[in-house]
Amino acid sequence: MQRLLRTYYLTMLCALCATGTLEAMPQLPPSEPQPAQEKEDSVHVSLVTFYPGSEPHNIWGHSEIRVHQGPIDLYFNYGVFDFQAPAFMWRFMLGETDYMCQPVPRVYATLGMEGRRMVEQELNLPQDRAIAVRNFLWNNAQPENRTYRYKFLSDNCSTRPRDIIEMAAGDGLKYPAMGDTAVTYRDILAHYCRNYAWEKFGIDLVLGWDVDTVLDQRATMFIPMILMDAIDRATIKTDSLNVPLVKATTVPVDASTAGKVKPPTPWYISPMAVALLVLLLTLLVSGRDWRRRDVSRWFDTMLFTTAGLAGCLLFFLIFFSTHEATSPNINIAWLHPLLLMLAVLPWFKKTRNAARWLHALNALVVALLMLAWPWQPQVGNIAFFPLMATLVTRSLTNVWLLGKPTRGPTPRR
């Protein structure tokens, strides 16, 4: 469980599409280009896509917009955050994570992206629209305008370029037809976490049933590679003609199309393996308790403290954080702060009766949740079920044994 919490912080902190690197802000070009320069040099706008990396903060890939005009060649990056900002961790937990638009000179474009496939799609925009994109980005990158409130599903380094491209293309932009297969946020996240079992476990734990709703085509473009594919097949209407939105595609860094990913998590340290091990240990301890007619309070203290702390995290995300898609979350029914009481109450004789009632209620709620899970709207991680069975087993053991007199030593004859 401790690894789960660490994974959650790493995954959600760097979030979806963040680069995780901070560059010194270069000197910006003037917010309005010189007229002579406009005549001499055409403005070229490209969507730049970096394929997934191997760390928790970059397994989703990354998008930027390149603006090239004569000597001006900048990559506008919407995935920059300042980890040294005051109260960054607290603001992150609250969902108040501020990211920045930062222009990066071409010479630094691949800094921190080493070994990851890089694709540039030059857009087939008329000059007046390309100039509008350039002016918008230059203005947006000014210190007074560059900060925005980051949302890891709806406002990130991929959706920002999508919105800018749509603004430039106008009503003439047409995306390719979407397939018949229904897809959700969780489906897409699971695909990119397929080699990272603990990251997937953490996502399934903290994200509620809002991520299980079927998405329209625009919403799927929160992932850079999906945006890249949609742009590649899109068309734009110019001079009464529908032409491809992408004029030319280049691959400056020709690496694996699967991204720079690590091998799959070994089965023996996967969440399912750990959950089954915890369940097996629980069954052994519970069997011993039944034989000696007394509960192992030390074991329950460790188990319910861990579960209760995870419940505190969920409770905070559901009721206090503004992070999207963390509420409602059905996991609060089996991981909640009240479990901390079950770690403490059995130690005191006067509160053991209250502990029995709480254990009975906990066993009933979690057992009913397990039975009803196929009919509720939230998709769960398969490793949840051995953990829920663990809580039910220990609660039933406490309900039965806390009310029984402890068997003393067998007298000698």
N, C-alpha and C positions, 0 to 999 in steps of 0.2 A: 504493500500500500504506500510505503514511503517513496518507492520508485515511481509509483503512479502520480503522486503529488508533484514530484520533481519534474516528471514528464509533462504534466499539465502546465506548470509554470513556463517551461522552455517552449512548449508548443504554442501556447496562447500568448506568451509575451512577445515573441518574434512574430507570431501570428501568420496569417496567410499572405504570402507574397512579399514579406518584408525582406530587404537585403541584409539587414543586420550590420551594415557598415556606415560609418559617418565620414564624409569627406569635407575638407575645408571648402567653404562656399567661394567659388571663383568669382572674379569680377564679371558682372553681368553686362551684356551689350546694352546700348541705350534702349529704353522702352519703345521708342519709335525709330525705325531705321531711317537712314538718310535717303532722300529721293534718288540720288545718283546711284546708290548701291542697289536699289530696287530694280533699276533699269539694267544694270550690268549683270547681276547675278540672280538666277531663279532660286526660289525657295523650294527645297525638297523636304517632305515630311515622311517619316518612316515609323512603323511600329516595330519595336525591337523586343524579341522574346528570348529569355534565358530559360533553358530547361531545368528541371529539378536538380538540386544539389543533394548532399548526403547528410546535412545537419537538420535538426528539427525546425529551424526557422526558414529553410529554403527548399524543403521537399515539395513545395507547391509551385516552384518556378517563379519567374519575375518578369514584369513588363515595363518598358520605358518608351518614350517617344523621342525620336531623333529629329532635330531640325538642322539642315545643312544649307548654308547660303554663303558661297564664296569662302572667305576665311573663317566664318562662323560655323562651328560644328559642335553642337551640344546635345547631350542625352539627358532628357528631363525625367528625373527619378522621383516617383511619388511614394517610395517605400523607405524613407529615411526617418529615423526617430532618434531622439537624444536621450540615451540611458542615464546621463548625468543630470537631467532636468530635476528640479526640486520635487520631492515626493513622487518620483516616477512610479515606483512599485505600488504605492497606495492608490495613485490615480489609475494605474493599470487595472488593479483589482476592481475599482469602481466602474471601469469601462470608459474612463476619461483619458484615452490614449491619443495624444496628438502626434501626428506625423507631418512631414514637410515635403514640399516639392523642391527638389534641388537639381540645378543644371550641372552636369558633369562633362568636362571637356573630353573629346574623343580619346585622348591619350590615356585617360583613366577609365574608359568605358567598361573594361572587363576586370577592373580591380576587384578582387574578392569573388570573381566568377570563374576562376581558373578551372579548366577541364570540363566546363558545362557548355553544351551546344548552344550556339547563339544564331538566331535567325532574324534578318532584317527584311521587312516588307515595305518597299517604297509605295506610297499611296498615290493613286491616280487622281489627284486633286487639281482643279483649275488654280491658276496662280492667285486669284483673289482669295480663294478659300485657304490655300496654303499660307498666304501672308496673314490671314486672320488667325490661323492656328499658331503661327510664330508669335504674333503680337499677344495673343491670349496667354501662351506659356511664359513669355518674358515677363508679362505683368503678374502672372500667378506666382512666379518664383521670386518676386521682390520680397524683402524681409517682412514687410507689413502684410503680405498676402499669402505667404508660402505655407502657413500652418493650417491643417484641417483635422477634424475629428475622425479618426480612423475607425472603420467598422469592418471586421474581418470577413464578412460575407457580402456586404452591399456597398462598401466604399473603401476600396483598397487600391493597390498598385496596378491592378488589372481593370477594374471598373472605371477608374479615372481616365485612362487612355481610351477606353470604349466610349465614354461620354463625350470626350473631346472629338473623337473621330465622327461620332454621330452629329455633333454640333456643326462640324465642317461640312459633312456630306449632305445634311439637310434631309428633306423628305424623299430625295431621290435614292437614298441608301436602301438596298434590299439584301437581307441575309438569306442564305440558302435555306431551303425547307428543312425543318427539324424532323428527325426520325419518329417513328411511332412509339419507340420505347420510352416509357415514363421514367424520369430520373429525378432524384432528390439531392439536396445538399449532402446528406449523409452518404449516398451512393458515390458521389464524386470524391468526397473526402476519403472514403474507404479505398477507392481506387489508387489514390496517390499515397495512402498509408499501407499499401498491401505488404510492403516489406518491413513495416514498423509496427509490430503488434501492440507495443505499449502506448505509442502515440494514438493509435486507433482506440484502444481501451479508454484512454483519457478523454478523447473527443466524445465517445459514446457515453461516458459518465457525465460530463458537464453540459453537453448540449441537449436540449429538450426536444419535444416533438415538433417544434416549428421547422427543424431541419429535415423532417420526414414528409413534408408537403411536396407535391409534384411541381417542378419548376417550368417556367416558360423559357424561351430561348435566350433572352437577354440575361436572365438571372444566372444561367449556367456559365456565363463569361466572367465570373469572378475568379476563374482559374486561367492563368495566362495562355496555356497551350490551347484551351478551348476557344479563347478569344482569337488567337492566331489562326486556328482552323476556320472559324466563322468569317474572319476578314479575308482569308485566302479565297473563299468561294463567294464573297459578296459582290454585288454590282452597284454602280452609282450612275445616276442619270445626268448626262451632260449634253447640252445642245440637242435635246430630244432623243438622245441615243443612250441605251444601257450598255455600259462598258465595265470591265472588271475593276473593282476597287483597287486591287494590287497591280501596280505597273510592272514591278520587277521584284524578285526574291533573291537574296544573297545569303550565304551561310558563312559569316566571318570566322566562326569557330565550329569546325565540323567534328562534333563528338557524337556520342550515342544518342539516338532518338528516345531511349528510355530514361535519359538523364543520368546524372552521376549519383547513383543510389547505392546504398549498402546492401549486402546480402540479407535475405529474410532473417528475422529473429529466430534463433534456434528454438526448437519445440520445447526443450527442457527448461528454458527460462521465459517462455511465453506466458501471458496472463492466464491462459487456460491451465497450463501446467502448474503454475503457482497456486491458482485457485483450487485445483484438485488436491494439491499437497496440503493446503490449509484444511480442506474438508476431511481428508484422510486423518490428519493429526487430530482434528476435532472429534471424529468418530472414536479414535483410540482413547483420547482423554475422557470422553463421555462414557465409553464402556467401562473404563476403570472407575469412574465416579459411581456408576450404577452398582458395581460390585461392592464398593465400600460404603455406599449410601451416603455420600457427601460430595459436594461440588468442589471442583478445583477453582477457587476464587482467583488465584493468581492468573490462570489461563483466561478466565472471563475478563479480568481487568485489562489484559493486553489486547484481547480481541475487540471488546466493546469500546475501549479507548481509541483504537485505530479507526474503527468504523464510525465512532462519534465525531472524531476530528474531520474525517472525510465528509460527514454530514454537515458539520459547521461550514465547510467550504461551499457545499451545495446550497445551504441555507442562505449564505451571504450572496452568492451569485444569483439566486432566484429572487430574493426580496430586497436587496440593496444595490446590486451592481446594475449598470445600464448596458452591459454587454448584450448584444443581440443573440437571440436563440437559446439563452440559458434558462428562460422561464416561458411556459411551465415545463417542469421536468419531473417525470414520474419516479425517477430514482430517489427522490426525497422521501418516498414511502418506505424504503428499506435502509437508507442511510440518512440519518438525521441527528441533531444535537442531543435528543433525549436518550440516545444510546449511552451517552457518558454517565447517566444516572445508573445504568445497569452495570457499569464498571465499578461503582462505588457502593451502592446500597447493600449488596449481599454481605459486605464486611461487617455490618453492624446488626446485632440481633434484633434491635427495635425496628429496623427498617426492612427486615427480610420479607415480611408479609407484603409490604408495598412492592418490593422487588419481584415477588412472585406474580402479582397482578400485572405489573409492567411487562414481565417476560411473557405472560400469557397473551397480553394484547399484541406484543411484538410478534410472537409466533403466528398468531391468527392473521395479522395484517400481511406479513411477508409471505405466508403460505398462500393466502388468497391472491396476492399479487402474482406469484409464480403461476398459479392456475389460470388467472385471467389475462396473462401477458399477451397471448396471441390475439386478443380482442381489443387491446388498447392501442392508441395511435403511435406510440413511440417504439422505434426499433432498439433492441437491446444487444449488448455484447454477449456472446455465448459464455464468457467467463463470469458474467454476473450470477449465473444460476448456481454454480457450486458455492459461491460466496453467500448467496441468499439461503441456500440449504444449510450452510454452516451456522448462520444466525438462528435459523429455526431450530436446529439440533440443540444448540446451547440453551436457547430459551426454554424448550420443552424439558431439557434436563434440569434446569433450575426450577421450573414450575413443580416438577415432581419431587425433587430431592430437598429443596429448601424447607419444605414442610415436614420432612421426615427426621426423626431423631438420628443423630450420628451413631453408627455402630462402633462401640468401644472395642478394646482388645479382647481376644478370646481368653478367658481365664484358664490357667493351667490346672490339670488334674493331679 
